[in-house]
Amino acid sequence: MLEDFDIGNRWLAIAGRVRPLDDLTPKPLLDWLEHRRTRWPNTANLHLLINNQTANRTTRASNHRISAAMRGQAATLERLHVDRQLEETMPQGPDRLHLAEVFGLDEKIAVRHADSARQLLLASPGENPGGTVRDAE
């Protein structure tokens, strides 16, 4: 929702959890908001992500619509998500508690992610493990 972020105070709420904005996120967010305002100036939809179908309603854009826009791209939503988790893991090390807090993960899922990150770190120290999104750029 539009109320789920505050660029001035540099935070974004995802699934009810407030997270600080990194240095890269505000620019594309502001660009999207400008595009949204220009494309649909009279929309009453308070969802951040809208499209031609939802701009005239108050419902959110479907996951299918959002994913469809990413099809054929080297950086899919899933790859971006995994890359972000790996990026967070690399400087911190495979700390399951840190992963659980940052991404709001269930304990079992955080353990799985930490174990995977640990294996990647052991397999290829100092490299870009697993062909993450940066390789596609």
Backbone as JSON, one array per atom type, in Angstrom:
{
  "sequence": "MLEDFDIGNRWLAIAGRVRPLDDLTPKPLLDWLEHRRTRWPNTANLHLLINNQTANRTTRASNHRISAAMRGQAATLERLHVDRQLEETMPQGPDRLHLAEVFGLDEKIAVRHADSARQLLLASPGENPGGTVRDAE",
  "N": [[0.84, -1.18, 0.0], [0.34, 2.35, -0.46], [0.77, 3.68, 1.9], [2.63, 2.16, 3.18], [5.28, 2.83, 3.07], [7.92, 5.16, 3.63], [9.73, 7.44, 2.25], [11.22, 9.68, 3.02], [11.88, 9.14, 5.7], [13.11, 6.8, 5.25], [12.05, 4.04, 5.25], [10.31, 0.93, 4.73], [7.43, -1.0, 4.78], [6.88, -4.39, 4.82], [4.71, -6.97, 4.58], [3.73, -6.19, 7.05], [6.0, -5.74, 8.55], [8.39, -3.4, 9.42], [11.05, -2.16, 7.57], [14.33, -0.91, 7.04], [15.15, 1.29, 4.31], [17.44, 0.58, 1.73], [20.29, 2.1, 0.07], [19.81, 1.99, -2.66], [17.09, 1.53, -3.27], [15.23, 3.81, -2.99], [15.37, 5.43, -5.41], [14.35, 3.87, -7.75], [11.82, 3.46, -6.67], [10.77, 6.04, -6.36], [10.82, 6.74, -9.07], [8.92, 4.91, -10.07], [6.63, 5.82, -8.7], [6.32, 8.34, -9.82], [5.84, 7.63, -12.5], [3.46, 6.2, -12.09], [1.78, 8.24, -11.09], [1.72, 9.94, -13.32], [0.7, 8.25, -15.34], [-1.76, 7.31, -14.3], [-3.41, 9.57, -13.17], [-5.77, 10.12, -11.74], [-6.4, 7.98, -10.15], [-7.92, 6.1, -7.54], [-6.87, 4.05, -6.26], [-5.1, 2.67, -3.66], [-3.03, 0.91, -3.57], [0.4, 0.17, -3.99], [1.52, -1.09, -6.28], [-0.01, -0.99, -9.26], [-1.99, -1.52, -12.25], [-3.22, -1.31, -15.67], [-5.71, -2.57, -15.41], [-6.3, -2.48, -12.65], [-6.14, 0.17, -11.93], [-8.51, 1.57, -12.11], [-9.97, 0.54, -10.11], [-10.05, -0.6, -6.69], [-8.53, -2.71, -6.0], [-5.67, -4.89, -5.63], [-2.88, -5.4, -7.88], [-2.62, -8.51, -9.51], [-0.59, -11.34, -8.54], [0.07, -12.85, -10.74], [-0.03, -10.98, -12.86], [2.08, -9.29, -12.13], [4.23, -11.08, -12.16], [4.1, -11.85, -14.83], [5.06, -9.64, -16.19], [7.73, -9.9, -15.73], [8.51, -12.14, -17.09], [10.69, -13.83, -19.3], [12.78, -12.21, -18.74], [16.13, -11.89, -17.55], [16.36, -11.55, -14.86], [14.31, -12.81, -12.75], [11.49, -12.58, -10.48], [11.78, -14.5, -8.47], [14.53, -15.12, -8.67], [15.6, -12.62, -8.04], [14.75, -12.42, -5.4], [16.09, -14.6, -4.17], [18.71, -13.81, -4.72], [18.86, -11.47, -3.23], [18.64, -12.49, -0.64], [20.98, -14.04, -0.54], [22.86, -12.01, -0.86], [22.5, -10.63, 1.52], [23.33, -12.57, 3.26], [26.06, -13.02, 2.74], [27.94, -10.93, 3.8], [27.23, -11.11, 6.49], [27.54, -13.72, 7.12], [26.34, -17.12, 7.36], [23.95, -16.73, 9.16], [21.26, -17.83, 10.78], [19.41, -16.62, 12.51], [19.67, -13.91, 11.93], [18.84, -13.91, 9.23], [16.19, -14.75, 9.56], [15.11, -12.58, 10.96], [15.56, -10.35, 9.23], [14.22, -11.07, 6.85], [11.81, -11.98, 7.73], [11.41, -14.71, 8.08], [10.25, -18.04, 8.73], [11.53, -20.13, 11.31], [12.49, -22.72, 10.49], [12.73, -22.41, 7.73], [14.61, -20.37, 7.64], [16.82, -21.7, 8.7], [17.27, -23.56, 6.65], [17.92, -21.8, 4.52], [20.25, -20.64, 5.6], [21.9, -22.89, 5.77], [22.15, -23.54, 3.05], [23.46, -21.23, 2.13], [25.82, -21.44, 3.59], [26.94, -23.73, 2.41], [27.34, -22.75, -0.19], [29.2, -20.73, 0.34], [31.37, -22.24, 1.28], [31.92, -23.77, -0.97], [32.73, -21.97, -2.94], [34.57, -19.71, -2.1], [34.94, -16.18, -2.06], [33.94, -15.81, -4.6], [31.22, -15.19, -6.93], [28.68, -16.84, -5.94], [26.65, -19.47, -7.29], [25.65, -18.23, -9.58], [24.2, -15.72, -9.39], [21.86, -12.95, -9.7], [23.43, -10.78, -10.46], [25.13, -11.8, -12.38], [23.56, -11.82, -14.63], [23.29, -9.27, -15.44]],
  "CA": [[0.0, 0.0, 0.0], [1.11, 3.59, -0.49], [1.12, 4.08, 3.27], [3.59, 1.21, 3.72], [6.66, 3.28, 2.95], [8.22, 6.56, 3.91], [11.04, 7.66, 1.64], [11.93, 10.67, 3.83], [12.43, 8.48, 6.88], [13.82, 5.64, 4.71], [11.56, 2.74, 5.68], [9.32, 0.25, 3.91], [6.8, -2.09, 5.52], [6.55, -5.55, 3.99], [3.97, -7.94, 5.4], [3.58, -5.65, 8.4], [7.3, -5.56, 9.21], [9.07, -2.2, 8.94], [12.45, -2.42, 7.24], [14.99, 0.29, 6.52], [15.44, 1.29, 2.89], [18.85, 0.66, 1.39], [20.61, 3.27, -0.73], [19.38, 1.83, -4.05], [15.64, 1.39, -3.43], [14.42, 5.02, -3.17], [15.33, 5.95, -6.78], [13.32, 3.2, -8.56], [10.51, 3.66, -6.03], [10.33, 7.38, -6.76], [10.55, 6.69, -10.51], [7.64, 4.22, -10.24], [5.55, 6.69, -8.22], [6.14, 9.39, -10.84], [5.17, 6.98, -13.63], [2.1, 5.9, -11.64], [1.03, 9.5, -11.02], [1.55, 10.44, -14.69], [-0.14, 7.32, -16.12], [-3.1, 7.2, -13.71], [-3.46, 10.71, -12.24], [-7.0, 10.2, -10.96], [-6.72, 6.7, -9.52], [-8.21, 6.07, -6.11], [-6.28, 2.82, -5.76], [-4.03, 2.96, -2.7], [-1.97, -0.09, -3.66], [1.61, 0.69, -4.63], [1.61, -1.65, -7.62], [-1.28, -1.06, -10.0], [-1.83, -1.65, -13.7], [-4.38, -0.78, -16.39], [-6.94, -3.16, -14.9], [-6.58, -2.13, -11.26], [-6.09, 1.62, -11.72], [-9.88, 2.07, -11.99], [-10.59, -0.16, -8.98], [-9.25, -0.44, -5.46], [-7.9, -3.99, -5.73], [-4.25, -4.93, -5.96], [-2.5, -6.13, -9.08], [-2.43, -9.91, -9.17], [0.77, -11.86, -8.63], [0.26, -13.28, -12.12], [0.28, -9.8, -13.68], [3.42, -8.82, -11.78], [5.18, -12.07, -12.66], [4.08, -11.84, -16.29], [5.93, -8.55, -16.66], [9.12, -10.32, -15.56], [8.81, -13.31, -17.92], [11.65, -13.6, -20.37], [13.88, -11.39, -18.23], [17.16, -12.67, -16.86], [16.16, -11.38, -13.42], [12.93, -13.08, -12.35], [11.2, -12.22, -9.1], [12.37, -15.53, -7.6], [15.99, -14.94, -8.67], [15.89, -11.41, -7.29], [14.54, -12.74, -3.99], [17.2, -15.45, -3.74], [19.92, -13.0, -4.77], [18.82, -10.55, -2.08], [18.95, -13.27, 0.56], [22.41, -14.37, -0.58], [23.59, -10.76, -0.63], [22.41, -10.35, 2.96], [24.05, -13.61, 3.97], [27.5, -13.01, 2.51], [28.73, -10.19, 4.8], [26.85, -11.52, 7.85], [27.74, -15.14, 7.33], [25.07, -17.84, 7.34], [23.32, -16.57, 10.48], [19.82, -18.08, 10.6], [18.62, -15.64, 13.26], [19.69, -12.67, 11.16], [17.97, -14.11, 8.07], [14.8, -14.8, 10.02], [14.69, -11.23, 11.32], [15.57, -9.45, 8.07], [13.24, -11.48, 5.83], [10.58, -12.45, 8.36], [11.29, -16.13, 7.75], [10.03, -19.07, 9.73], [12.81, -20.67, 11.79], [12.94, -23.85, 9.66], [13.14, -21.88, 6.43], [15.85, -19.62, 7.87], [17.88, -22.7, 8.85], [17.53, -24.08, 5.3], [18.64, -20.76, 3.78], [21.59, -20.51, 6.18], [22.67, -24.07, 5.36], [22.47, -23.38, 1.63], [24.47, -20.17, 2.03], [27.07, -22.0, 4.13], [27.48, -24.62, 1.37], [27.84, -21.91, -1.28], [30.41, -20.05, 0.8], [32.44, -23.23, 1.35], [32.21, -24.26, -2.31], [33.37, -20.97, -3.81], [34.87, -18.49, -1.35], [35.42, -15.04, -2.82], [33.33, -15.75, -5.92], [29.79, -14.9, -6.99], [28.16, -18.2, -5.93], [25.34, -19.86, -7.78], [25.16, -17.48, -10.73], [23.13, -14.85, -8.93], [21.33, -12.0, -10.65], [24.48, -9.9, -10.97], [25.69, -12.4, -13.58], [22.66, -11.58, -15.74], [23.28, -7.85, -15.78]],
  "C": [[0.89, 1.25, 0.0], [1.55, 4.03, 0.9], [2.2, 3.2, 3.89], [5.04, 1.61, 3.5], [6.74, 4.77, 3.22], [9.64, 6.83, 3.41], [11.86, 8.64, 2.48], [12.59, 10.05, 5.05], [13.09, 7.14, 6.55], [13.37, 4.31, 5.32], [10.47, 2.26, 4.73], [8.76, -0.87, 4.75], [6.42, -3.19, 4.53], [5.93, -6.58, 4.9], [3.92, -7.49, 6.85], [4.87, -5.42, 9.16], [8.0, -4.36, 8.59], [10.54, -2.52, 8.76], [13.07, -1.13, 6.72], [15.22, 0.16, 5.02], [16.95, 1.36, 2.68], [19.08, 1.88, 0.5], [20.08, 3.19, -2.15], [17.87, 1.88, -4.25], [14.89, 2.7, -3.64], [14.31, 5.51, -4.61], [14.3, 5.21, -7.64], [11.92, 3.36, -7.98], [9.95, 5.02, -6.42], [10.01, 7.43, -8.26], [9.2, 6.02, -10.78], [6.49, 5.13, -9.82], [5.28, 7.82, -9.21], [5.42, 8.81, -12.06], [3.7, 6.71, -13.29], [1.24, 7.15, -11.63], [0.75, 10.06, -12.42], [0.56, 9.57, -15.47], [-1.57, 7.27, -15.63], [-3.3, 8.33, -12.71], [-4.68, 10.74, -11.33], [-7.36, 8.9, -10.24], [-6.98, 6.87, -8.02], [-7.59, 4.84, -5.46], [-5.08, 3.14, -4.89], [-2.93, 1.89, -2.68], [-0.78, 0.52, -4.4], [1.7, 0.21, -6.07], [0.21, -1.77, -8.22], [-0.96, -1.21, -11.47], [-3.1, -1.12, -14.36], [-5.7, -1.31, -15.84], [-7.29, -2.68, -13.5], [-6.59, -0.63, -11.0], [-7.49, 2.21, -11.52], [-10.66, 1.37, -10.88], [-9.75, 0.11, -7.74], [-8.6, -1.76, -5.07], [-6.43, -3.94, -6.14], [-4.03, -5.65, -7.29], [-2.22, -7.58, -8.68], [-0.96, -10.3, -9.27], [1.08, -12.29, -10.06], [0.65, -12.1, -13.0], [1.69, -9.3, -13.41], [4.47, -9.78, -12.32], [5.25, -12.07, -14.18], [4.99, -10.76, -16.86], [7.4, -8.94, -16.58], [9.5, -11.51, -16.45], [9.75, -12.94, -19.05], [12.83, -12.74, -19.94], [14.88, -12.3, -17.53], [16.93, -12.63, -15.35], [14.69, -11.59, -13.1], [12.73, -12.65, -10.91], [11.85, -13.22, -8.13], [13.89, -15.36, -7.53], [16.38, -13.68, -7.91], [15.77, -11.66, -5.79], [15.7, -13.56, -3.44], [18.49, -14.64, -3.7], [19.98, -12.05, -3.58], [19.16, -11.29, -0.79], [20.43, -13.65, 0.6], [23.26, -13.13, -0.3], [23.6, -10.4, 0.86], [23.24, -11.34, 3.76], [25.56, -13.46, 3.88], [28.27, -12.19, 3.55], [28.44, -10.64, 6.23], [27.28, -12.94, 8.17], [26.38, -15.81, 7.39], [24.39, -17.87, 8.71], [21.81, -16.7, 10.34], [18.96, -17.08, 11.35], [18.55, -14.31, 12.52], [18.77, -12.78, 9.94], [16.5, -14.11, 8.46], [14.29, -13.4, 10.32], [14.57, -10.33, 10.09], [14.45, -9.79, 7.09], [11.93, -11.98, 6.41], [10.33, -13.92, 8.09], [10.94, -16.97, 8.97], [11.39, -19.67, 10.09], [13.35, -21.79, 10.9], [13.42, -23.38, 8.3], [14.46, -21.12, 6.57], [17.03, -20.59, 8.02], [18.26, -23.26, 7.49], [18.33, -23.08, 4.47], [20.07, -20.61, 4.29], [22.47, -21.69, 5.77], [23.08, -23.99, 3.9], [23.56, -22.34, 1.43], [25.82, -20.68, 2.51], [27.73, -22.9, 3.08], [28.05, -23.82, 0.21], [29.14, -21.22, -0.89], [31.6, -21.01, 0.86], [32.88, -23.68, -0.04], [33.0, -23.25, -3.15], [33.65, -19.68, -3.05], [35.42, -17.4, -2.26], [34.84, -14.92, -4.21], [31.87, -15.36, -5.79], [29.07, -16.24, -7.07], [26.81, -18.34, -6.61], [24.83, -19.07, -8.96], [24.02, -16.58, -10.36], [22.82, -13.78, -9.98], [22.42, -11.1, -11.22], [25.11, -10.46, -12.24], [24.85, -12.07, -14.82], [22.67, -10.13, -16.2], [24.23, -7.53, -16.91]]
}
